[in-house]
Amino acid sequence: MSPDYPADLERLRAIALALPEAVERTSHGSPGFLIKGGRFFAYMWHDHHGDDETAVIVKCADRDEQAMLVGADPAFYYVPAYLGPSGWVAMRVGAADTDWDRIDDRVARSWELAAPRRLLEAGGR
């Protein structure tokens, strides 16, 4: 679990809100990021239901991509409760060596999966 959750949340906020038409809204007690008037593309959970994890949760293209990510690096990725069965993946944050470049890339990819065609055709991110 992150020793500095507020700083990690601010870092995610900067990444997510830099994407076109991204807004923040609390969802089920946790910060969520969505495309204005559209779908969520990222969440931040901190000790969600006592799981002792701080994580950024993002969409995957499908369950195969989710399995590939978790299989390739289970110390970083895991299948989160509730959203995991829908193909979302969680990335652990809070360690001194958290790879924020990788998180940035996955958040942007998740945004692309949630974005309407008009944003993607306008150049996306």
C-alpha positions, 0 to 999 in steps of 0.5 A: 500500500502506498505510504503517500497516497495523496501524492500518488493520486495527484500524479495520476490526476495529472496524467489522466486529466491531461487527456482530451475531455477527461474529467474526474468523478468519485465512483463508489468512494474512489477517484475515477476518470472518465471522458466528459459525458462518456465512459470511465477509463481509470480509477485509483483505489487505496485499500479498497475493501481492505485489500492493502493495495494502492492501485491504478485500474485501467481498461484492457482491450480484452481478457487476453490482453489482461491475462498477458499483462498479469502473466508478464509481470504479476508483481506489478499487474493484478486482476482487481475485484469487481472490474477484473471480470470485465477485462480491467487490470490493476497496477500497483503503485506506491513503491519507490520504484513505481514505473509511472511511465508505464502507468502513463502509457496504460492510462492513455491506452485505456483512454483510447479504448473508452474514447468516442470515435470523434475524439480518436478521429480528431487526433486522440491524445 
